Amino acid sequence: MGLLTNLTQLWIAKIGLVGTIPPEISQLTNLKDIVAYNNTLTGQIPNDIGDLENLSRLDISNNTLTGTIPSSVGLLLKLEDLLLSGNRITGSFPPSMGNLQELKQILLSKNLLGGTLPAEFAFLVNLTEIGLDGNSFTGE
């Protein structure tokens, strides 16, 4: 996968893909879109996902991913769409997600997330759609 350095879009949705997200994906620094929903991806979101500085869409919804949302997601300053619904992601929001000023859509429904929304979310002025149902959030 590391040889595909000019790849800008990775669309592998609904193809029955099984396995983990390879850590080498972080070497594809020209990626703008990762669309891999409705597969059977397991394991965690790679910690170095933040190396994909050109990423604007991350859709890995409806898989069986576990673990937490890595704080490096907050380095994806061009990210507009973060779609992680329908997995088994645990933990809470990393405060670094408040850095995602371009974020328009965040769908995290049907996971195992909890805690409160960080105050930094108030600064996400471009956010037009948020889905958090099916989790265990507290507070206002």
N, CA, C and O atoms as CSV, one atom per row, in Angstrom:
chain,resi,resn,atom,element,x,y,z
A,1,MET,N,N,0.818,-1.185,0.000
A,1,MET,CA,C,0.000,0.000,0.000
A,1,MET,C,C,0.868,1.258,0.000
A,1,MET,O,O,0.455,2.287,-0.535
A,2,GLY,N,N,2.039,1.195,0.579
A,2,GLY,CA,C,2.911,2.347,0.687
A,2,GLY,C,C,3.394,2.894,-0.644
A,2,GLY,O,O,3.896,4.017,-0.692
A,3,LEU,N,N,3.260,2.136,-1.728
A,3,LEU,CA,C,3.715,2.598,-3.034
A,3,LEU,C,C,2.690,3.482,-3.738
A,3,LEU,O,O,3.002,4.087,-4.763
A,4,LEU,N,N,1.497,3.563,-3.214
A,4,LEU,CA,C,0.437,4.339,-3.849
A,4,LEU,C,C,0.430,5.775,-3.341
A,4,LEU,O,O,-0.610,6.290,-2.929
A,5,THR,N,N,1.576,6.409,-3.372
A,5,THR,CA,C,1.731,7.723,-2.741
A,5,THR,C,C,0.934,8.831,-3.422
A,5,THR,O,O,0.707,9.867,-2.798
A,6,ASN,N,N,0.503,8.666,-4.663
A,6,ASN,CA,C,-0.286,9.689,-5.341
A,6,ASN,C,C,-1.787,9.475,-5.201
A,6,ASN,O,O,-2.571,10.282,-5.700
A,7,LEU,N,N,-2.194,8.417,-4.541
A,7,LEU,CA,C,-3.607,8.092,-4.372
A,7,LEU,C,C,-4.314,9.181,-3.575
A,7,LEU,O,O,-3.863,9.550,-2.491
A,8,THR,N,N,-5.425,9.698,-4.109
A,8,THR,CA,C,-6.184,10.732,-3.406
A,8,THR,C,C,-7.524,10.216,-2.888
A,8,THR,O,O,-8.082,10.796,-1.956
A,9,GLN,N,N,-8.047,9.147,-3.466
A,9,GLN,CA,C,-9.323,8.615,-3.023
A,9,GLN,C,C,-9.220,7.101,-2.874
A,9,GLN,O,O,-8.723,6.408,-3.762
A,10,LEU,N,N,-9.693,6.607,-1.745
A,10,LEU,CA,C,-9.727,5.182,-1.471
A,10,LEU,C,C,-11.165,4.814,-1.142
A,10,LEU,O,O,-11.635,5.039,-0.027
A,11,TRP,N,N,-11.865,4.242,-2.128
A,11,TRP,CA,C,-13.265,3.854,-1.983
A,11,TRP,C,C,-13.333,2.335,-1.985
A,11,TRP,O,O,-13.206,1.696,-3.030
A,12,ILE,N,N,-13.533,1.770,-0.805
A,12,ILE,CA,C,-13.605,0.312,-0.670
A,12,ILE,C,C,-14.813,-0.072,0.174
A,12,ILE,O,O,-14.727,-0.953,1.030
A,13,ALA,N,N,-15.934,0.588,-0.069
A,13,ALA,CA,C,-17.162,0.360,0.693
A,13,ALA,C,C,-17.912,-0.854,0.158
A,13,ALA,O,O,-17.890,-1.147,-1.037
A,14,LYS,N,N,-18.572,-1.547,1.072
A,14,LYS,CA,C,-19.482,-2.645,0.746
A,14,LYS,C,C,-18.864,-3.714,-0.149
A,14,LYS,O,O,-19.508,-4.187,-1.086
A,15,ILE,N,N,-17.625,-4.097,0.132
A,15,ILE,CA,C,-16.995,-5.134,-0.694
A,15,ILE,C,C,-16.645,-6.378,0.116
A,15,ILE,O,O,-15.941,-7.260,-0.375
A,16,GLY,N,N,-17.132,-6.452,1.356
A,16,GLY,CA,C,-16.866,-7.616,2.189
A,16,GLY,C,C,-15.459,-7.660,2.747
A,16,GLY,O,O,-14.960,-8.733,3.085
A,17,LEU,N,N,-14.821,-6.528,2.847
A,17,LEU,CA,C,-13.454,-6.436,3.345
A,17,LEU,C,C,-13.392,-6.857,4.809
A,17,LEU,O,O,-14.180,-6.389,5.630
A,18,VAL,N,N,-12.453,-7.740,5.128
A,18,VAL,CA,C,-12.272,-8.256,6.479
A,18,VAL,C,C,-10.845,-7.974,6.911
A,18,VAL,O,O,-9.919,-8.069,6.105
A,19,GLY,N,N,-10.661,-7.628,8.177
A,19,GLY,CA,C,-9.321,-7.409,8.704
A,19,GLY,C,C,-9.174,-6.040,9.314
A,19,GLY,O,O,-10.153,-5.317,9.502
A,20,THR,N,N,-7.954,-5.692,9.620
A,20,THR,CA,C,-7.670,-4.417,10.276
A,20,THR,C,C,-7.286,-3.357,9.245
A,20,THR,O,O,-6.954,-3.668,8.101
A,21,ILE,N,N,-7.337,-2.119,9.672
A,21,ILE,CA,C,-6.856,-1.020,8.836
A,21,ILE,C,C,-5.335,-1.055,8.930
A,21,ILE,O,O,-4.785,-0.897,10.020
A,22,PRO,N,N,-4.653,-1.258,7.820
A,22,PRO,CA,C,-3.195,-1.382,7.897
A,22,PRO,C,C,-2.541,-0.071,8.328
A,22,PRO,O,O,-2.949,1.000,7.879
A,23,PRO,N,N,-1.533,-0.147,9.194
A,23,PRO,CA,C,-0.873,1.088,9.648
A,23,PRO,C,C,-0.211,1.846,8.505
A,23,PRO,O,O,0.013,3.052,8.611
A,24,GLU,N,N,0.103,1.162,7.425
A,24,GLU,CA,C,0.752,1.810,6.270
A,24,GLU,C,C,-0.144,2.836,5.603
A,24,GLU,O,O,0.331,3.631,4.791
A,25,ILE,N,N,-1.436,2.837,5.930
A,25,ILE,CA,C,-2.345,3.810,5.318
A,25,ILE,C,C,-1.892,5.237,5.622
A,25,ILE,O,O,-2.165,6.153,4.846
A,26,SER,N,N,-1.203,5.427,6.742
A,26,SER,CA,C,-0.747,6.766,7.109
A,26,SER,C,C,0.356,7.283,6.185
A,26,SER,O,O,0.694,8.466,6.227
A,27,GLN,N,N,0.916,6.408,5.355
A,27,GLN,CA,C,1.936,6.822,4.386
A,27,GLN,C,C,1.321,7.423,3.126
A,27,GLN,O,O,2.030,8.012,2.310
A,28,LEU,N,N,0.007,7.278,2.963
A,28,LEU,CA,C,-0.676,7.789,1.774
A,28,LEU,C,C,-1.124,9.224,2.024
A,28,LEU,O,O,-2.319,9.511,2.108
A,29,THR,N,N,-0.160,10.108,2.141
A,29,THR,CA,C,-0.407,11.468,2.615
A,29,THR,C,C,-1.187,12.348,1.640
A,29,THR,O,O,-1.582,13.456,2.002
A,30,ASN,N,N,-1.417,11.883,0.418
A,30,ASN,CA,C,-2.227,12.648,-0.522
A,30,ASN,C,C,-3.700,12.270,-0.469
A,30,ASN,O,O,-4.515,12.857,-1.181
A,31,LEU,N,N,-4.053,11.295,0.368
A,31,LEU,CA,C,-5.451,10.866,0.463
A,31,LEU,C,C,-6.342,12.017,0.900
A,31,LEU,O,O,-6.044,12.725,1.862
A,32,LYS,N,N,-7.444,12.190,0.172
A,32,LYS,CA,C,-8.472,13.154,0.548
A,32,LYS,C,C,-9.714,12.444,1.076
A,32,LYS,O,O,-10.423,12.973,1.932
A,33,ASP,N,N,-9.972,11.245,0.561
A,33,ASP,CA,C,-11.153,10.487,0.949
A,33,ASP,C,C,-10.782,9.055,1.285
A,33,ASP,O,O,-10.102,8.380,0.512
A,34,ILE,N,N,-11.236,8.599,2.444
A,34,ILE,CA,C,-11.226,7.182,2.783
A,34,ILE,C,C,-12.678,6.809,3.025
A,34,ILE,O,O,-13.301,7.280,3.976
A,35,VAL,N,N,-13.207,5.968,2.165
A,35,VAL,CA,C,-14.598,5.532,2.265
A,35,VAL,C,C,-14.586,4.007,2.299
A,35,VAL,O,O,-14.379,3.346,1.281
A,36,ALA,N,N,-14.812,3.468,3.488
A,36,ALA,CA,C,-14.729,2.018,3.684
A,36,ALA,C,C,-15.879,1.522,4.564
A,36,ALA,O,O,-15.694,0.644,5.406
A,37,TYR,N,N,-17.059,2.090,4.360
A,37,TYR,CA,C,-18.200,1.704,5.191
A,37,TYR,C,C,-18.766,0.344,4.778
A,37,TYR,O,O,-18.517,-0.146,3.677
A,38,ASN,N,N,-19.539,-0.254,5.702
A,38,ASN,CA,C,-20.228,-1.533,5.470
A,38,ASN,C,C,-19.294,-2.650,5.046
A,38,ASN,O,O,-19.528,-3.323,4.042
A,39,ASN,N,N,-18.244,-2.839,5.812
A,39,ASN,CA,C,-17.343,-3.970,5.657
A,39,ASN,C,C,-17.278,-4.681,7.007
A,39,ASN,O,O,-18.171,-4.513,7.839
A,40,THR,N,N,-16.250,-5.455,7.226
A,40,THR,CA,C,-16.044,-6.101,8.526
A,40,THR,C,C,-14.648,-5.772,9.019
A,40,THR,O,O,-13.890,-6.663,9.402
A,41,LEU,N,N,-14.313,-4.500,9.008
A,41,LEU,CA,C,-13.021,-4.061,9.513
A,41,LEU,C,C,-12.999,-4.195,11.030
A,41,LEU,O,O,-13.971,-3.852,11.703
A,42,THR,N,N,-11.899,-4.690,11.559
A,42,THR,CA,C,-11.747,-4.897,12.995
A,42,THR,C,C,-10.530,-4.116,13.486
A,42,THR,O,O,-9.834,-3.465,12.707
A,43,GLY,N,N,-10.293,-4.195,14.779
A,43,GLY,CA,C,-9.138,-3.505,15.341
A,43,GLY,C,C,-9.444,-2.049,15.578
A,43,GLY,O,O,-10.604,-1.650,15.676
A,44,GLN,N,N,-8.396,-1.259,15.669
A,44,GLN,CA,C,-8.524,0.141,16.030
A,44,GLN,C,C,-8.221,1.075,14.864
A,44,GLN,O,O,-7.590,0.687,13.882
A,45,ILE,N,N,-8.683,2.301,14.996
A,45,ILE,CA,C,-8.288,3.345,14.056
A,45,ILE,C,C,-6.807,3.605,14.329
A,45,ILE,O,O,-6.435,3.849,15.477
A,46,PRO,N,N,-5.953,3.560,13.305
A,46,PRO,CA,C,-4.511,3.741,13.550
A,46,PRO,C,C,-4.209,5.060,14.265
A,46,PRO,O,O,-4.783,6.099,13.940
A,47,ASN,N,N,-3.306,5.003,15.237
A,47,ASN,CA,C,-2.927,6.190,16.006
A,47,ASN,C,C,-2.324,7.281,15.140
A,47,ASN,O,O,-2.439,8.462,15.468
A,48,ASP,N,N,-1.681,6.909,14.040
A,48,ASP,CA,C,-1.034,7.920,13.192
A,48,ASP,C,C,-1.935,8.378,12.048
A,48,ASP,O,O,-1.442,8.868,11.033
A,49,ILE,N,N,-3.248,8.224,12.200
A,49,ILE,CA,C,-4.191,8.695,11.182
A,49,ILE,C,C,-4.019,10.204,10.950
A,49,ILE,O,O,-4.331,10.703,9.868
A,50,GLY,N,N,-3.532,10.916,11.945
A,50,GLY,CA,C,-3.311,12.357,11.830
A,50,GLY,C,C,-2.251,12.738,10.815
A,50,GLY,O,O,-2.142,13.908,10.447
A,51,ASP,N,N,-1.460,11.762,10.349
A,51,ASP,CA,C,-0.461,12.036,9.314
A,51,ASP,C,C,-1.105,12.325,7.958
A,51,ASP,O,O,-0.447,12.849,7.059
A,52,LEU,N,N,-2.379,11.990,7.807
A,52,LEU,CA,C,-3.085,12.197,6.532
A,52,LEU,C,C,-3.621,13.627,6.486
A,52,LEU,O,O,-4.833,13.840,6.515
A,53,GLU,N,N,-2.734,14.587,6.415
A,53,GLU,CA,C,-3.078,15.995,6.562
A,53,GLU,C,C,-3.993,16.542,5.481
A,53,GLU,O,O,-4.550,17.627,5.653
A,54,ASN,N,N,-4.171,15.822,4.357
A,54,ASN,CA,C,-5.065,16.271,3.290
A,54,ASN,C,C,-6.447,15.647,3.369
A,54,ASN,O,O,-7.304,15.946,2.539
A,55,LEU,N,N,-6.679,14.791,4.345
A,55,LEU,CA,C,-7.934,14.048,4.440
A,55,LEU,C,C,-9.109,14.976,4.703
A,55,LEU,O,O,-9.079,15.770,5.643
A,56,SER,N,N,-10.149,14.877,3.873
A,56,SER,CA,C,-11.356,15.662,4.090
A,56,SER,C,C,-12.552,14.784,4.435
A,56,SER,O,O,-13.536,15.271,4.992
A,57,ARG,N,N,-12.480,13.487,4.108
A,57,ARG,CA,C,-13.599,12.578,4.410
A,57,ARG,C,C,-13.052,11.268,4.945
A,57,ARG,O,O,-12.233,10.615,4.299
A,58,LEU,N,N,-13.511,10.888,6.130
A,58,LEU,CA,C,-13.177,9.595,6.721
A,58,LEU,C,C,-14.484,8.907,7.062
A,58,LEU,O,O,-15.154,9.263,8.032
A,59,ASP,N,N,-14.840,7.919,6.258
A,59,ASP,CA,C,-16.080,7.171,6.465
A,59,ASP,C,C,-15.748,5.700,6.634
A,59,ASP,O,O,-15.586,4.964,5.661
A,60,ILE,N,N,-15.653,5.290,7.891
A,60,ILE,CA,C,-15.412,3.878,8.209
A,60,ILE,C,C,-16.553,3.373,9.092
A,60,ILE,O,O,-16.347,2.604,10.030
A,61,SER,N,N,-17.756,3.828,8.764
A,61,SER,CA,C,-18.935,3.458,9.527
A,61,SER,C,C,-19.373,2.035,9.198
A,61,SER,O,O,-19.033,1.474,8.156
A,62,ASN,N,N,-20.136,1.478,10.126
A,62,ASN,CA,C,-20.719,0.138,9.972
A,62,ASN,C,C,-19.681,-0.934,9.700
A,62,ASN,O,O,-19.765,-1.685,8.728
A,63,ASN,N,N,-18.708,-0.982,10.583
A,63,ASN,CA,C,-17.709,-2.040,10.622
A,63,ASN,C,C,-17.741,-2.605,12.045
A,63,ASN,O,O,-18.761,-2.484,12.723
A,64,THR,N,N,-16.675,-3.204,12.500
A,64,THR,CA,C,-16.621,-3.684,13.890
A,64,THR,C,C,-15.349,-3.165,14.562
A,64,THR,O,O,-14.671,-3.897,15.284
A,65,LEU,N,N,-15.042,-1.908,14.317
A,65,LEU,CA,C,-13.858,-1.289,14.893
A,65,LEU,C,C,-14.021,-1.104,16.399
A,65,LEU,O,O,-15.121,-0.839,16.883
A,66,THR,N,N,-12.928,-1.244,17.130
A,66,THR,CA,C,-12.924,-1.103,18.577
A,66,THR,C,C,-11.885,-0.047,18.968
A,66,THR,O,O,-11.311,0.618,18.106
A,67,GLY,N,N,-11.655,0.098,20.250
A,67,GLY,CA,C,-10.678,1.069,20.715
A,67,GLY,C,C,-11.286,2.448,20.799
A,67,GLY,O,O,-12.507,2.603,20.764
A,68,THR,N,N,-10.443,3.437,20.908
A,68,THR,CA,C,-10.879,4.823,21.087
A,68,THR,C,C,-10.620,5.640,19.820
A,68,THR,O,O,-9.954,5.187,18.889
A,69,ILE,N,N,-11.158,6.837,19.814
A,69,ILE,CA,C,-10.843,7.784,18.734
A,69,ILE,C,C,-9.470,8.356,19.067
A,69,ILE,O,O,-9.319,9.018,20.094
A,70,PRO,N,N,-8.462,8.117,18.221
A,70,PRO,CA,C,-7.123,8.612,18.562
A,70,PRO,C,C,-7.070,10.139,18.581
A,70,PRO,O,O,-7.725,10.801,17.776
A,71,SER,N,N,-6.297,10.681,19.493
A,71,SER,CA,C,-6.184,12.141,19.592
A,71,SER,C,C,-5.596,12.747,18.321
A,71,SER,O,O,-5.803,13.929,18.046
A,72,SER,N,N,-4.863,11.944,17.541
A,72,SER,CA,C,-4.271,12.460,16.301
A,72,SER,C,C,-5.331,12.859,15.280
A,72,SER,O,O,-5.007,13.537,14.305
A,73,VAL,N,N,-6.591,12.460,15.474
A,73,VAL,CA,C,-7.667,12.912,14.584
A,73,VAL,C,C,-7.719,14.436,14.589
A,73,VAL,O,O,-8.091,15.049,13.588
A,74,GLY,N,N,-7.352,15.042,15.700
A,74,GLY,CA,C,-7.344,16.492,15.800
A,74,GLY,C,C,-6.328,17.186,14.913
A,74,GLY,O,O,-6.338,18.411,14.797
A,75,LEU,N,N,-5.445,16.409,14.282
A,75,LEU,CA,C,-4.466,16.968,13.347
A,75,LEU,C,C,-5.006,17.037,11.918
A,75,LEU,O,O,-4.352,17.594,11.036
A,76,LEU,N,N,-6.186,16.478,11.686
A,76,LEU,CA,C,-6.772,16.438,10.344
A,76,LEU,C,C,-7.521,17.747,10.078
A,76,LEU,O,O,-8.751,17.775,10.038
A,77,LEU,N,N,-6.770,18.812,9.901
A,77,LEU,CA,C,-7.338,20.158,9.840
A,77,LEU,C,C,-8.198,20.418,8.615
A,77,LEU,O,O,-8.926,21.411,8.584
A,78,LYS,N,N,-8.138,19.553,7.598
A,78,LYS,CA,C,-8.981,19.701,6.411
A,78,LYS,C,C,-10.206,18.798,6.456
A,78,LYS,O,O,-11.000,18.780,5.516
A,79,LEU,N,N,-10.363,18.049,7.543
A,79,LEU,CA,C,-11.452,17.083,7.655
A,79,LEU,C,C,-12.805,17.783,7.690
A,79,LEU,O,O,-13.038,18.669,8.512
A,80,GLU,N,N,-13.697,17.372,6.783
A,80,GLU,CA,C,-15.054,17.905,6.723
A,80,GLU,C,C,-16.080,16.894,7.200
A,80,GLU,O,O,-17.092,17.269,7.793
A,81,ASP,N,N,-15.829,15.608,6.947
A,81,ASP,CA,C,-16.781,14.555,7.276
A,81,ASP,C,C,-16.090,13.456,8.062
A,81,ASP,O,O,-15.134,12.847,7.583
A,82,LEU,N,N,-16.578,13.203,9.273
A,82,LEU,CA,C,-16.071,12.143,10.120
A,82,LEU,C,C,-17.242,11.216,10.428
A,82,LEU,O,O,-18.125,11.554,11.216
A,83,LEU,N,N,-17.236,10.046,9.800
A,83,LEU,CA,C,-18.344,9.108,9.921
A,83,LEU,C,C,-17.839,7.793,10.497
A,83,LEU,O,O,-17.178,7.006,9.820
A,84,LEU,N,N,-18.170,7.577,11.768
A,84,LEU,CA,C,-17.703,6.396,12.494
A,84,LEU,C,C,-18.857,5.590,13.084
A,84,LEU,O,O,-18.621,4.706,13.908
A,85,SER,N,N,-20.079,5.867,12.692
A,85,SER,CA,C,-21.250,5.202,13.258
A,85,SER,C,C,-21.193,3.696,13.066
A,85,SER,O,O,-20.541,3.188,12.154
A,86,GLY,N,N,-21.901,2.990,13.960
A,86,GLY,CA,C,-22.074,1.551,13.802
A,86,GLY,C,C,-20.821,0.733,14.011
A,86,GLY,O,O,-20.607,-0.257,13.311
A,87,ASN,N,N,-19.996,1.119,14.948
A,87,ASN,CA,C,-18.807,0.361,15.312
A,87,ASN,C,C,-18.887,0.031,16.799
A,87,ASN,O,O,-19.970,0.060,17.385
A,88,ARG,N,N,-17.769,-0.275,17.398
A,88,ARG,CA,C,-17.708,-0.557,18.843
A,88,ARG,C,C,-16.642,0.318,19.496
A,88,ARG,O,O,-15.879,-0.129,20.352
A,89,ILE,N,N,-16.612,1.570,19.069
A,89,ILE,CA,C,-15.612,2.518,19.547
A,89,ILE,C,C,-15.985,2.960,20.961
A,89,ILE,O,O,-17.142,3.272,21.240
A,90,THR,N,N,-14.999,2.982,21.839
A,90,THR,CA,C,-15.218,3.306,23.247
A,90,THR,C,C,-14.523,4.615,23.613
A,90,THR,O,O,-13.884,5.256,22.778
A,91,GLY,N,N,-14.663,4.990,24.871
A,91,GLY,CA,C,-13.974,6.176,25.366
A,91,GLY,C,C,-14.792,7.430,25.168
A,91,GLY,O,O,-16.018,7.383,25.066
A,92,SER,N,N,-14.109,8.535,25.117
A,92,SER,CA,C,-14.764,9.830,24.971
A,92,SER,C,C,-14.092,10.600,23.838
A,92,SER,O,O,-13.170,10.103,23.191
A,93,PHE,N,N,-14.569,11.817,23.611
A,93,PHE,CA,C,-13.991,12.660,22.564
A,93,PHE,C,C,-12.623,13.153,22.993
A,93,PHE,O,O,-12.473,13.676,24.098
A,94,PRO,N,N,-11.627,12.996,22.142
A,94,PRO,CA,C,-10.362,13.656,22.469
A,94,PRO,C,C,-10.541,15.171,22.318
A,94,PRO,O,O,-11.111,15.618,21.322
A,95,PRO,N,N,-10.071,15.966,23.278
A,95,PRO,CA,C,-10.209,17.427,23.172
A,95,PRO,C,C,-9.630,17.991,21.876
A,95,PRO,O,O,-10.055,19.050,21.415
A,96,SER,N,N,-8.659,17.286,21.286
A,96,SER,CA,C,-8.039,17.756,20.045
A,96,SER,C,C,-9.043,17.861,18.900
A,96,SER,O,O,-8.769,18.536,17.908
A,97,MET,N,N,-10.202,17.205,19.019
A,97,MET,CA,C,-11.203,17.298,17.957
A,97,MET,C,C,-11.753,18.715,17.828
A,97,MET,O,O,-12.366,19.052,16.815
A,98,GLY,N,N,-11.540,19.540,18.839
A,98,GLY,CA,C,-11.939,20.938,18.752
A,98,GLY,C,C,-11.138,21.719,17.721
A,98,GLY,O,O,-11.506,22.838,17.366
A,99,ASN,N,N,-10.036,21.129,17.236
A,99,ASN,CA,C,-9.213,21.774,16.202
A,99,ASN,C,C,-9.807,21.652,14.805
A,99,ASN,O,O,-9.335,22.309,13.877
A,100,LEU,N,N,-10.826,20.829,14.641
A,100,LEU,CA,C,-11.342,20.497,13.313
A,100,LEU,C,C,-12.315,21.566,12.821
A,100,LEU,O,O,-13.518,21.327,12.716
A,101,GLN,N,N,-11.784,22.730,12.526
A,101,GLN,CA,C,-12.589,23.893,12.150
A,101,GLN,C,C,-13.364,23.711,10.846
A,101,GLN,O,O,-14.361,24.400,10.630
A,102,GLU,N,N,-12.932,22.806,9.979
A,102,GLU,CA,C,-13.622,22.580,8.704
A,102,GLU,C,C,-14.711,21.523,8.811
A,102,GLU,O,O,-15.438,21.289,7.846
A,103,LEU,N,N,-14.833,20.885,9.963
A,103,LEU,CA,C,-15.768,19.783,10.139
A,103,LEU,C,C,-17.206,20.232,9.923
A,103,LEU,O,O,-17.684,21.170,10.561
A,104,LYS,N,N,-17.892,19.539,9.002
A,104,LYS,CA,C,-19.294,19.825,8.700
A,104,LYS,C,C,-20.205,18.727,9.222
A,104,LYS,O,O,-21.344,18.983,9.614
A,105,GLN,N,N,-19.699,17.514,9.224
A,105,GLN,CA,C,-20.528,16.359,9.571
A,105,GLN,C,C,-19.741,15.433,10.487
A,105,GLN,O,O,-18.620,15.037,10.167
A,106,ILE,N,N,-20.335,15.090,11.627
A,106,ILE,CA,C,-19.729,14.117,12.522
A,106,ILE,C,C,-20.830,13.146,12.949
A,106,ILE,O,O,-21.773,13.526,13.644
A,107,LEU,N,N,-20.699,11.908,12.532
A,107,LEU,CA,C,-21.685,10.884,12.845
A,107,LEU,C,C,-20.997,9.770,13.627
A,107,LEU,O,O,-20.168,9.032,13.094
A,108,LEU,N,N,-21.358,9.669,14.894
A,108,LEU,CA,C,-20.751,8.697,15.797
A,108,LEU,C,C,-21.804,7.787,16.430
A,108,LEU,O,O,-21.524,7.119,17.426
A,109,SER,N,N,-22.990,7.754,15.873
A,109,SER,CA,C,-24.089,6.977,16.427
A,109,SER,C,C,-23.733,5.502,16.562
A,109,SER,O,O,-22.884,4.981,15.839
A,110,LYS,N,N,-24.402,4.844,17.504
A,110,LYS,CA,C,-24.314,3.397,17.690
A,110,LYS,C,C,-22.889,2.908,17.917
A,110,LYS,O,O,-22.405,1.998,17.243
A,111,ASN,N,N,-22.235,3.537,18.883
A,111,ASN,CA,C,-20.933,3.097,19.360
A,111,ASN,C,C,-21.037,2.900,20.861
A,111,ASN,O,O,-22.142,2.773,21.388
A,112,LEU,N,N,-19.939,2.871,21.542
A,112,LEU,CA,C,-19.909,2.699,22.994
A,112,LEU,C,C,-19.225,3.889,23.651
A,112,LEU,O,O,-18.535,3.741,24.660
A,113,LEU,N,N,-19.420,5.069,23.071
A,113,LEU,CA,C,-18.787,6.290,23.555
A,113,LEU,C,C,-19.514,6.838,24.777
A,113,LEU,O,O,-20.697,6.561,24.976
A,114,GLY,N,N,-18.815,7.606,25.587
A,114,GLY,CA,C,-19.413,8.199,26.775
A,114,GLY,C,C,-18.718,9.483,27.151
A,114,GLY,O,O,-17.899,10.012,26.399
A,115,GLY,N,N,-19.057,9.978,28.329
A,115,GLY,CA,C,-18.471,11.222,28.797
A,115,GLY,C,C,-19.279,12.412,28.319
A,115,GLY,O,O,-20.435,12.276,27.917
A,116,THR,N,N,-18.663,13.567,28.366
A,116,THR,CA,C,-19.328,14.802,27.940
A,116,THR,C,C,-18.657,15.328,26.675
A,116,THR,O,O,-17.514,14.992,26.364
A,117,LEU,N,N,-19.390,16.147,25.970
A,117,LEU,CA,C,-18.802,16.799,24.801
A,117,LEU,C,C,-17.821,17.849,25.283
A,117,LEU,O,O,-18.143,18.630,26.179
A,118,PRO,N,N,-16.623,17.882,24.699
A,118,PRO,CA,C,-15.668,18.900,25.136
A,118,PRO,C,C,-16.157,20.302,24.778
A,118,PRO,O,O,-16.825,20.498,23.762
A,119,ALA,N,N,-15.821,21.262,25.616
A,119,ALA,CA,C,-16.213,22.654,25.379
A,119,ALA,C,C,-15.722,23.144,24.023
A,119,ALA,O,O,-16.319,24.044,23.433
A,120,GLU,N,N,-14.635,22.554,23.526
A,120,GLU,CA,C,-14.064,22.959,22.237
A,120,GLU,C,C,-15.037,22.758,21.078
A,120,GLU,O,O,-14.872,23.369,20.022
A,121,PHE,N,N,-16.047,21.912,21.261
A,121,PHE,CA,C,-17.024,21.694,20.195
A,121,PHE,C,C,-17.787,22.967,19.851
A,121,PHE,O,O,-18.292,23.104,18.737
A,122,ALA,N,N,-17.873,23.890,20.790
A,122,ALA,CA,C,-18.567,25.148,20.539
A,122,ALA,C,C,-17.883,25.952,19.443
A,122,ALA,O,O,-18.498,26.841,18.854
A,123,PHE,N,N,-16.618,25.652,19.160
A,123,PHE,CA,C,-15.867,26.396,18.148
A,123,PHE,C,C,-15.968,25.778,16.755
A,123,PHE,O,O,-15.390,26.306,15.804
A,124,LEU,N,N,-16.687,24.680,16.623
A,124,LEU,CA,C,-16.837,24.032,15.326
A,124,LEU,C,C,-17.987,24.695,14.570
A,124,LEU,O,O,-19.073,24.129,14.451
A,125,VAL,N,N,-17.736,25.885,14.070
A,125,VAL,CA,C,-18.777,26.741,13.498
A,125,VAL,C,C,-19.315,26.239,12.164
A,125,VAL,O,O,-20.391,26.669,11.749
A,126,ASN,N,N,-18.610,25.349,11.480
A,126,ASN,CA,C,-19.076,24.831,10.197
A,126,ASN,C,C,-19.898,23.562,10.336
A,126,ASN,O,O,-20.401,23.041,9.341
A,127,LEU,N,N,-20.043,23.059,11.548
A,127,LEU,CA,C,-20.758,21.812,11.788
A,127,LEU,C,C,-22.240,21.969,11.460
A,127,LEU,O,O,-22.920,22.822,12.030
A,128,THR,N,N,-22.737,21.142,10.540
A,128,THR,CA,C,-24.150,21.192,10.156
A,128,THR,C,C,-24.894,19.912,10.520
A,128,THR,O,O,-26.123,19.916,10.583
A,129,GLU,N,N,-24.180,18.825,10.760
A,129,GLU,CA,C,-24.843,17.564,11.095
A,129,GLU,C,C,-24.027,16.817,12.142
A,129,GLU,O,O,-22.822,16.613,11.992
A,130,ILE,N,N,-24.713,16.418,13.201
A,130,ILE,CA,C,-24.060,15.665,14.256
A,130,ILE,C,C,-25.006,14.536,14.673
A,130,ILE,O,O,-26.193,14.764,14.906
A,131,GLY,N,N,-24.474,13.332,14.763
A,131,GLY,CA,C,-25.243,12.170,15.188
A,131,GLY,C,C,-24.525,11.456,16.308
A,131,GLY,O,O,-23.432,10.923,16.115
A,132,LEU,N,N,-25.137,11.444,17.479
A,132,LEU,CA,C,-24.504,10.863,18.655
A,132,LEU,C,C,-25.376,9.803,19.329
A,132,LEU,O,O,-24.977,9.254,20.355
A,133,ASP,N,N,-26.544,9.505,18.784
A,133,ASP,CA,C,-27.473,8.582,19.433
A,133,ASP,C,C,-26.881,7.180,19.556
A,133,ASP,O,O,-26.006,6.791,18.782
A,134,GLY,N,N,-27.365,6.442,20.524
A,134,GLY,CA,C,-26.890,5.088,20.731
A,134,GLY,C,C,-25.571,5.013,21.479
A,134,GLY,O,O,-24.896,3.984,21.425
A,135,ASN,N,N,-25.184,6.072,22.176
A,135,ASN,CA,C,-24.003,6.122,23.007
A,135,ASN,C,C,-24.433,6.443,24.431
A,135,ASN,O,O,-25.624,6.409,24.738
A,136,SER,N,N,-23.492,6.751,25.292
A,136,SER,CA,C,-23.815,7.048,26.692
A,136,SER,C,C,-23.222,8.380,27.126
A,136,SER,O,O,-22.462,8.442,28.092
A,137,PHE,N,N,-23.565,9.432,26.421
A,137,PHE,CA,C,-23.069,10.749,26.756
A,137,PHE,C,C,-23.838,11.330,27.942
A,137,PHE,O,O,-25.006,11.010,28.164
A,138,THR,N,N,-23.158,12.186,28.693
A,138,THR,CA,C,-23.782,12.835,29.841
A,138,THR,C,C,-23.621,14.340,29.698
A,138,THR,O,O,-22.844,14.821,28.873
A,139,GLY,N,N,-24.364,15.073,30.511
A,139,GLY,CA,C,-24.245,16.526,30.512
A,139,GLY,C,C,-25.183,17.172,29.523
A,139,GLY,O,O,-26.075,16.535,28.962
A,140,GLU,N,N,-24.956,18.465,29.322
A,140,GLU,CA,C,-25.823,19.243,28.425
A,140,GLU,C,C,-25.271,19.262,27.017
A,140,GLU,O,O,-25.869,19.869,26.128
